[in-house]
Amino acid sequence: MFDLKAIEKMHDLSWEQLLEVEPRLESLLVEVESARPDDPDDEYFNWEICWGQFKMPIARLVGWHRRDECDPILRTQAAYDVAYWKLWHALHD
């Protein structure tokens, strides 16, 4: 499992800094948290399908696929990594 703090340190970019320039990430975080299963040990819960629904929304907000005008930091691999792993942990923790 990836350690979010290590990823933030490696990229010198934090989740909080991303929220300052792209507040829609907070709404996405709420969506991810609400998608958590009631029972994380449910052997029938399909984690891959659940997580898969969030990959495109993440890419629309951060990373190389961000298309609209925005702060340049949002179009970086660093922004994608930090957002991806923050949201991934929100689903799994």
N, C-alpha and C positions, 0 to 999 in steps of 0.2 A: 504494500500500500504506500502511496506517495504521501509524504509529510507536507502539508500546505505551507507551514512556516518556512520549511527549507526551500520550497519553490519560490515563495515570495522573496526570500533572502537572495536566492540565486539570480532572480530577475530584477532585484531592487525595485519591486513593485508590490503593493499590497492590495487586498480586496477593497479596503476603505478608499484607497486612491482611485481605484476603478469606479467605485460608486459615485465619487465626486464628478467624474466626467461622463458616466453613463448610469443614471439612476434607475433605468429599467432593469438593470441586473438585480436590484432588490426585489422587484416583482417576480422575476424568474426564480429567485431563491425561495420565495414563498410558495410558488407552484411546485418546485422540486420537493420541498419539505412536506407539502400536502400529499404528494404521491407516495410517500413512504408507506409500506404495508403496516397494518395494525400489529401483525405478528412477524417480526423480522426472521423468525425461524420457520416460517411457512414454506415448506419444500415445493409448493406449487406456484409460488410467486415468481413471475418471470422478470428477473432483474434487468435483463438485456432489453426486453421490449419496453419496460418502464423507462430505463435510462435513454433509450434510443429516441424517444419523443422529444428530448431536450437538446439533442446535438445540433439540430438546425437552428433553433432559437439562440443557442450560444453563439454559433458561427455568424448569425446576423448581427450580433451586438459587438463581438470582439474577434480579432484575428484577421487573417488575410482575406476572408470573404466579406468583410464589412464593406459596404458599397457607398453609403450616403456620406455626406460631409460630417466630419467628426474630429475630435481631438486625435492627432496622429498616433498617440500611444495605443488607442483602441484597435488599430490595424496591425498590431505586432503579435509575434508568437508569444511574447511575455504576457500580454493581456489575455490571450487565449488560454495559456497554461494556468495562470492564476484563477481565472473564472471557471475553467473546466474543472479543476480539482477542488475548488471551493464548493461548487455545486455537486460534484460527485460525492464528496464527503457529507454534504447535507442530506443526500438520499440514503447513504449507507450508515451514517452514524446515529 
